[in-house]
Amino acid sequence: MQALILTGGLGTRLRPFTLDTPKPLLPVANRPFLLHQFDLLRRHGIRKVTLATAYRPETFRRMFAGGARVGLDLRYAREKTPLGTGGAVRNAVGTPAGTLLVLNGDVLHDLDLRAFLARHRNAHAEASIALTRVQDPTLYGLVDTDGSGRIRRFLEKPSQDEITCDTINAGAYLFEPSALDLIPAGVPYSLERGLFPRLLQEGRRMHGFLLDGYWTDIGTVDKYLQVNLDALSGASPLALPKAGQRGALLLEKGARLGKGVTHEEGGRTLLGAGCKIGEGVRFLGSVCVGAHSRIGRGALLRDCVILEGATVGEGARLERCIIGRGSRVGADCTVGPGTALGAGSSVSDFSRL
């Protein structure tokens, strides 16, 4: 079975971090997010993978080339103009010879791909959608199935009295060639609003597969922060990079600690390669510090993400924020929850954000 990962979106809700980096390449726990999806595919024996690209396509080739370094046979399909999810699939693979696995490039989960495929084939489905449960169904488009797992209908952000299930599209699909033949070539087309309703209307066999365990997307700044925190707290299945360990401090190659550096309040702190951490720095909760960053003496960081090459000044206080690549936070600054500093930002000493 071959796989296709949809990576062409602009990532507008994740700006400013996607202004210079496609969303699937943003680091999560100091590794490009896409590597975590590659891990999942390799664990299930899938080696042939196509990336459907549109936004900054050259960055994918530059990072992964032919895939040898990540243990895959990687191919690339570029959209000259945005084609939507369905159009991207058709542009990338045409009509495949067999079953095709499609993954959204911004979703983290630990889907059992073998079980997903087995259920798809046992049901003789032309299309299968991985599903996950949500606490508040009114916030999502729902996918309603019968007792056998066959999809009965789609409900777009229902009101309370319309809710009949709590399952949503989890961003992973299996398709037979007969289903993909319905996608028109060369024009914008949506899987969610085009192909799936048509399959349902025509009575084609379309099934849902409920995944267990962790699921999230990284589509917004809040969710991007949370997926990093979940990785470090152990709430997600995401693999952390190889690192030495000093209590709750995880040190990648060349990370250096000053005297009296501490970690408190659960979680872990991941310190990227070549980091320099000043004396008396306190980490609280879950903190991710990117490679070659500098944290000044006496700073306090709680539940935050510092991207590669950033500098945090002496005595600064940071909480539930993201500091962009190469940014500078001055001495004695306070940076509060929800703050998102884009790459290369500079915050003057004693500022309050």
N, C-alpha and C positions, 0 to 999 in steps of 0.2 A: 504494500500500500504506500502511495506517495502522499505527501502533505503539502499544503499551501498555507502560508501565513499572510494575512492581510495587514500591510504595514504602511499604507499610503495616505492615511489621514493627516490633516494639518495640526491636530492637537490643540485647537484654539482654546479649549477650556483649561489647558495646562500651561498657557503662557504665564510668565515670560520664559519658562524653561525650554519650550519648544520653538522659540524663535530661531535658534541656531542648531537644534538637535531634534530629529524625529522622535516622537514619543516612545517607540519601542526600544530606542537606544539610550534613553535616560538611565542613569545608574540606579539600581535598587540594591542596597547592601553592597555598594561599591562594585557591582557588576552590571553591564548593560542588561536591561530588562529582558531582551530577547534571548540572552543566554539561558535564562531560567526555562523558557519554552523549549529551547534546544535540549536541555537536560531531560525534560519530559519525553520528548520524541525519542531520544537515544535509549532511555530506559525501556521503551516499548519496541525497540528494534527497528525504528523508522530512520532511514538514512537519507533518502532522497527528498529534499525539501526545496520548494520554490518560494521566494519572497516576492509578493506583489507590491511594488514600490511606485510612488508618485512624488511625494514631498522629499526633497533632498536625496534622491536615489543614490548619488555617488557616495554618500556617507556609509551606506550598507556595504557596498563593494569594498570600500577602503578598509572597513573594519574586519570583514569576514572573508573577502576574496572568494575562493572556490569552496571554502568550508573545511579544508583539511585540518586547520587548527582547532576546530570545534567538533571534529569527528563526524562531519556530515558531507554529503554531496549537495552543495548549494547552487541553485540557479536563480536568476533574477528576471522578472517581467516588469517592464516600466510602462506606466500609463502616460501618454503625452498630454491628455486632458483627463480630469477626474471622471471616473466611470461608475462610482458607487460600489457597494459590496458585490453585487451580482455581476456587474460589468467587469470588475477587477478579476473575478474568478474566471469568467469567460476569456478575458484578454490573456490571462496567465497560462491557462491549461487547455483552452479550447474544449474539446470533448475527450476526457481521459479514457484510457483503455479499461480501467477498472474503478473500484471504489476510491473516492478522493476524500481525505480528511482536510477540513478547512478550520483554521484557528484565527480568531481575532488577535491582532498583535499587541493588545493592551490589557489582556486579562490574565490573571494569575490563579491557577487552580492545580489540583493534583488528580485530574481526571484519569480514571482507569481506562486507557484507550483500548486495551484488549477486550474488556467487558463491554465497552461501548460498541465496538465492531461486532462482537458476538450477538448482542441484542439486535443490532441493525440487521444482521443477516438472518437471524432466526425469525424476525418479523417480516422478512422479505420486503423491507422498506426501500423506497426510492430516495428518501431523505430522512435523516434523523438529526434531532437537535438535542444537545446536552442542556439540561435544566438545573436550576438551583433554586432553593427556597429563600424567600425574603420575609422580613418581619412586617413591613408595611406595603401590602400589594398595591395601594393606591398610587404609589410613586413610580410604578413600572408598567410596561406592557406585559400582560400575562399570557402564558401558554397553558391551555386547559387540555388535559388528556383523559381518556376513559380508563377503565380498570386494567386494560391490557397494555396501556402506554401509548395507544394510538392518539394522535393529536386531533381534537375535536374543533377547537376554535382558538382565535387570538383575540385578546381584549386589550385595547390601548388605554392605559391609565384609568381603570374603572373607578366608579364611585363605590361607596361602601356597600350599597344594596346590589351592585352588579358582581361582586367578588364571588367566585366559585372555586378558586384555587389560590395558592401562594407561590407558584412556580414561574420563573422567568427564563428567558433565553440566556444561556451562560456563555455564548460566544464560541462554541465548538460544534462542528457539523460533519456529517458523513453524507456523501452524495453518490448516487449511481449515475452513469452517463446519461440515462434516459431522462433524469431530472435536469441535468445541466444543459441538455439539448434545448430546453425551453427558454434559456437566457438568450436574448438577441445579441448579436455581435456588434461591437464598435459603438455602442450607445450607452449612456448612463442608465443603470438598472439596479434595483435594490433586491437583495435576498429577502429582507424582512417585509417590504411593502409590495414587492412584485412577485417573486418566485413562490414564496411560502403560501400566500393567499391563492395563487393560481393552482398550486398542487392540491390545496384543500378543496377548492371549488370543483376541480376535475375528479375528485375522489381518489387521488393517488395515495398510496400508502406512505404516510409520514408519521414517524414515531418520536416520542420524547424519551430521554434517558436521564434519570435523576442522579446527579453526582453527589457524593457524600463529602463532608469536610469543607475545608477552606475554599473560598472563592471571593475574588474582588477584581475590580478593574482599577487602572491608574489614570482615569480620564480627567480628574480634577486635581487641583493643588492639594486639597484636603486628603483625597484618597491616595495621592502619591506620597504624601507624608506618612499616612497611616500604614501603607504597605511596607515602608521601610521600618517603622516601629514594630509592626507585627513580625517581621523577619528576625529582629533582634530580641524580641520578647519570647520567641518560640511559638507564637500563635499561628504561623503559616508554615507550609512545607518547604519554603524556599531554602536553597542551599547557600550557606555563607562561604566566602572565600577562605582559603587556607590561611591560618593565622596562629601565632603563638597566643598563649592565654595566661593572664595574671588575674586570677579571680574572675570578675565580670568584664575585665578589659581584654579585648581581642586585638592583637597587634599584628598587622601585616608587615611584610619585610621592610626593615629600615625605620619603622616607627619608633620614636624616641620619647621617653617620659621624663619630665622633671621630677624633683622631689615632692613628695606629699600629694601626688595625684590620686584622687579617690573616685569610686563609683558607688552610688547609693540608690535605694528605692527600687530594687528589682530590675528586670531587663538586663541588657548588656550594652557595652559601648564598643563599636568597631572603629579602629583607627587605621586608616589607609596607609599604603606604602609611603615611606618617607615623611610621614607627619612629624611635627615637633610640638609637643605639649608642654607648656610652661609649668613652673612650680605652683603647687597648690590649686591646680585646676580641679573643679568638682563636676562630675558627670552624674546626672540623676535620671532614672528611668531608662529609656532606650535612646541612644545617640549614635549617629553614623557620621564619621568624619572622612571626607574624601582624601585621596592621595595628595601628598605634598602640601597639605594645609598646615596652618600655624594657629595655635590657640595660646593666647597670652596668659601670663601669670595671673592667678587668682580669678580667672573667668569661671562662670557657672553656666552649664548647658543642660537643659532638661528637655527630653523628648523632642529632638530636633535633628535636622539633616544639614550638614555642611558639605557642599560639593567641592570637587577637586580644585586645589590651588587657592582656596579662600584663606583669608586672615581674619582672626577675631582678636581684638585688642585686649590689653590687660584690664581685668576687673569688669569686663562686659557680662551682661546677663541675658541669656537667650532661652526662650521657651516656646515649644511647639511652632517652630518657624523653619523656613528653608532658606539657606544662604547660597546664592548661585556661584557657579564656577568663576574663580578668579576675583571674587568680590572682597571688599575690605569693610569690616565693621570696626569702628574706632574704639579707643579705650573708654571704659566706663559707660558704654552704651547699654540701653535696655531695648531688646527686640522681642516683642510680645507675640502671642498666639495669632496665627493666620497670616503673618508677614511672609512675603515671597519676594526675595531680592533676585533680580535677574543677573545674568553673567556680567561681571565687570562693574557691578554697582559699588558705590563708595558711600559710607555713612560716617559723618564727622563724629569726633569724640564727644561724649556726653549726650548724644542724641537719644530721643525716646520715640520708638516706633510701636 
